[in-house]
Amino acid sequence: MKFLRPLAIALVCALALNVVPGDFPIGSSAAAVVPPRATLVAAPPMVLPGTVDSNSPMVWDLEDGQRKLFALTSHSGMPNVSSGQALDRLGAAAAISLLPHPGYGVWMEAVVFDEVETWYGFYHNEWPATACGRSDRFVARIGAAKSTDRGRNWQDLGIVMQAAQSATACDSSNRYVIGGVGDLSVMLDADKKYLYIFYSQYQKQPQTQGVAVARLLWADRDRPSGRVAIWRSAAWERNAGTRELQDSLPGTMRRKVEWTYPAATPLVSPTQAWHDADPRVDAYWGPSVHWNTRLEQYVMLLNRAKDESYTQDGIYVSFAPRLDDPALWSAPQKILNGGKWYPQVVGSSLGTGTDKIAGASARFFMSGRSDWMINFAR
């Protein structure tokens, strides 16, 4: 859905000062617990370097003896990195290198630092739907890479998750993506045992669409292909992937073996699906997850689309005390009517705040721009 996106996206319509109930996720137990509250307060504008049409991961790291904040921003399949002394003092964005390149557009949407000089990145990769004879539409997949020079050069670790080609909705009227998985966020658990991948499913079957969860043993981070477990039917399913022969880049004679996965169980199934004859949609996508020190809970922001062009119904929030049981995520609650794609919370604490950790008050970004603070309370 990222390729050739227009820069002009629907403007914010109105601010919902109090969250309102949404749909229930797969676990009914979460409905019995009163979730925390999230409210937005206007703040001076702040814009990330470069243009943005994806999640923008951030990392604090040492360089030349100084602790700096690094931000990766992506647009039209081209990721960049910038750095500075603080969120409001980032320098110009510079293009990164990813080799061997997986082909077509790459958006670096999540980064985890292993504390020993290596960053692990997870990217959204789009290929044209040539199997459907539709080069104007795209199929998404998720890949991994690592960097030892603070995000400037990346070694590709291969595709981590993709859907079977048979799950592509060739006749879809969706404006951008007609299959696959992408638009992701990741979180490493407190024990550093599992890396959790929150991602959007765009397969043609309505019951599979929405935000899903997979996990990878942190010990497998250097060899992730074929090693993820997906959350399906209220259990972690290992060894769900199958090896399939995939096309390589156009102009080459090679084909390669890659792992494909069945659809996981979405946290919230759409009430009006993608890819049907009806242009109306009611589906969540594009998760962004962080650990909130004030709430001592995980927080997920979500887009909610209302048509096949991804027009925003609004921005929603959900909460969970743990990552190992996706059924614990609370019912999504609206915090903003309309809005722009890719909402993110970015912590404001100097030296620690990123898109992965924030406190009681943090910056609220959409498409790389912040005009609000987001406040959390119980």
Secondary structure, DSSP 8 states (H G I E B T S, - for coil): --TT--S----EEEEEEEEE-----S-GGGGGS---EEEEEEEEEEE-SS--SS---EEEEEETTEEEEEEEEEETTEEEEEEESSGGGB---EE-EEES--SSEEEEEEEEE-SSS-EEEEEEEEEEEGGGTEEEEEEEEEEEEEESSTTSEEEEEEEEE-B-GGG--TT---SSEEEEEEEEEEEE-TTSSEEEEEEEE--SSGGG-EEEEEEEEGGGTTS-TT--EEEETTEEETT--EEEEEE--TT---EEEEEEB-----SS--SB-TTSS--EEEEEEEEEEEEETTTTEEEEEEEEEEETT--EEEEEEEEES-SS-GGG----EEEEEE--S-EEEEE-STTT-SSSEE-SEEEEEETTEEEEEEEEE-
